[in-house]
């Protein structure tokens, strides 16, 4: 997606060869016009998928996932990384290792928002090792739901996430695939 690649080149900043900062347009300040394009692009790609829900992980996935859900006319479910006292009821939980923080967190969803027979479209901001996506696959399977597609805004193609998910039978579609990056150069897979 050209508009996204331009934003990455102009405003993204690789802090090293592994981590890309996109906090000026994706996960701190949010370029909602770009996110609307992102959502509409995902919706076109996945419109025949017979999905019942769009699912994402808080917090950076919410903007692209919300526009995708809006364009597809589907409910959006946000999986939680932190539970709180007001989050009571029947919860599904799994442990995920965080790529950026190097720590673990509990990914949680209320059973009432993901159920038997649901067909899920997972939208997330980044794909690195695939741990976060596997956390969602795990929760979906606990709920009796299936994940029928995965839409990623920025895939770091030099990391193993895509291969791991494809080996698990997943349909993975990324809008920008970073082949390599250094502090002053970012290269995409299709260039
Ligand atoms: P994975 O679970 O695939 O290893 O990593 C995906 C999650 O880690 C994403 O949801 C995203 O929040 C975070 N992440 C992974 N790589 C990056 C990165 O290079 N930059 C930023 N900002 N977040 C990342």
Boltz pocket constraint, residues with backbone or C-beta under 6 A from the ligand:
constraints:
  - pocket:
      binder: B
      contacts: [[A, 18], [A, 19], [A, 20], [A, 21], [A, 22], [A, 27], [A, 57], [A, 60], [A, 97], [A, 98], [A, 99], [A, 100], [A, 124], [A, 125], [A, 126], [A, 127], [A, 128], [A, 129], [A, 130], [A, 131], [A, 132], [A, 133], [A, 161]]
      max_distance: 6.0
